[in-house]
Every structure is written in C-alpha cells, then in structure tokens.
Amino acid sequence: MIIEEMQYDDFGKYIKEQRKKSGKTLNGFAFEKDIEPVVLSRVENQKQDIKLNVLIKIAKGFGKTAGEFLTEYEKSDFSGIK
C-alpha cells in the first residue's frame, strides 16, 4: 500500500489569499481571531509551521472547521494535489 504524501508547501500563501479575499487586514484578522499578528504573518509567509490551535482559529475565521479548510486547500491550485 502506497500512501501519497500531502503537500502543504504553499498553505501559508493560501491562508493569505483567503484572508485578503475576505477583505481583512492581517492585523484585523489576527485580532478578531485571537492570533498574534506576528504568528499569522510568519505562517502566511511560510517562515513558521502552523500549530493546530492556530489552524483551528484561522479556519473558524472563515466559518469552517480545520478539516473543511484543509480540504478546500487540497482542492485549490495552491496545493498541487488533485
């Protein structure tokens, strides 16, 4: 059995695009979701891996569960997964 490795290299870019599409600034979104702006910035710019608690907060910011948000990412052009 071969398990395909999931690619999340551009997940931060996806988060940034979704945030911008929602019309939120980095600081505004971070403040609303109780995320340190520096953490959100580092995640969006792929300088820091995302922790589960931050992923959950970000997903909730878009009205989704973490699983739903990851599924949407996997179906996006960012993921390279099809």
C-alpha positions in Angstrom: 0.0 0.0 0.0 1.4 3.4 -1.0 0.4 6.4 0.9 0.7 9.7 -1.0 2.4 12.4 1.0 0.3 15.5 1.4 2.0 18.7 0.2 1.3 21.8 2.3 4.2 23.9 1.0 2.0 26.8 -0.1 -0.6 26.6 2.7 0.6 29.9 4.1 0.0 31.6 0.7 -3.4 30.0 0.6 -4.3 31.4 4.0 -3.1 34.9 2.9 -5.2 34.8 -0.3 -8.3 33.7 1.6 -7.8 36.4 4.2 -7.3 39.1 1.5 -10.4 37.8 -0.4 -12.4 38.3 2.8 -11.3 41.9 2.9 -9.4 41.6 6.2 -6.1 43.1 7.0 -3.5 40.8 8.7 -3.8 42.7 12.0 -7.6 42.9 11.8 -8.0 39.2 11.2 -5.4 38.3 13.8 -7.1 40.5 16.4 -10.6 39.1 15.7 -9.4 35.5 15.9 -7.1 36.0 18.9 -3.9 35.2 17.0 -0.7 37.1 17.5 -0.2 39.1 14.3 3.5 38.1 14.1 2.5 34.4 14.2 -0.1 34.9 11.4 2.4 36.9 9.4 5.1 34.2 9.8 2.6 31.4 8.9 1.4 33.3 5.8 4.9 34.0 4.7 5.9 30.4 5.3 8.5 31.2 7.9 6.8 29.2 10.6 4.8 26.0 10.6 1.2 26.3 11.7 0.2 24.8 15.0 -3.1 23.1 15.3 -4.7 25.7 17.6 -3.8 28.4 15.1 -5.2 26.4 12.2 -8.5 26.0 14.1 -8.7 29.7 14.8 -7.9 30.6 11.2 -10.5 28.1 9.9 -13.1 29.4 12.2 -12.4 32.9 10.9 -13.6 31.6 7.5 -16.6 29.8 9.1 -15.1 26.4 8.6 -13.7 23.5 10.6 -10.0 22.8 10.3 -10.9 19.8 8.2 -13.1 21.7 5.8 -10.4 24.4 5.4 -7.7 21.8 4.7 -10.0 20.0 2.2 -10.6 23.3 0.4 -6.8 23.9 0.3 -6.2 20.5 -1.1 -8.7 21.2 -3.9 -7.1 24.5 -4.7 -4.5 25.4 -7.2 -2.1 26.1 -4.3 -1.8 22.5 -3.1 -0.5 20.6 -6.2 -2.8 17.8 -5.0 -5.5 16.7 -7.4 
